[in-house]
Amino acid sequence: MIEAGLKDTHDTEQIVVRAEGNMASDMNGEKVMFSTRTGKYYNLGAVGGRIWDLIEEPIDIGRLIDTLAAEYEVERATCEREAFAFLRQMYRESLIEVRSS
């Protein structure tokens, strides 16, 4: 698979996975992360931490959203909108890789 970049459209068939060079730890119920590439720290929060856990292995965005919507009992459309916003930010920070399906 090749690097594709996170599309502006909500293409749920794209595959996301953690980028290498990041260390994460749980702190008081939230996930914090350090990027060894940039030297930046990030507080992913509880839901962001769950996303980080789910993308340990490559996963298509549709399955990621389905899992989150079920776990947090939120409408899928709301979950999709919020998940894409979070993933776009992570992509801009080079914390995740996006691959075509």
C-alpha positions, 0 to 999 in steps of 0.5 A: 500500500502507498501513502495516500494522505487523509482525504477531505471527503469522509472516505471510510475505506482509507486505512490508518495506522500509527506512525513510527517514532511515538511513545504513549502512556496512560496518565489518569485515564488519558493518553499522553504521547511524545513524538521522538521525531518532533520532540512534541508532547500531546495529550490525546485525552480518553477518546483520542487515547482509545483511537490511538489504541485502535490504530496500533494495527492498520484499520479502515476508518469505517471499522474504527468509527463503527467501534467508537460509535458502539463503545461510546453510544454516539450517533454514527454521523457525529462519531464520523465527523469527530473522528475525521477531525481528530485523524486530520489533526493527527495526520497534519502532525505526522502522528499517523499514516494513511493508506489507500484501501 
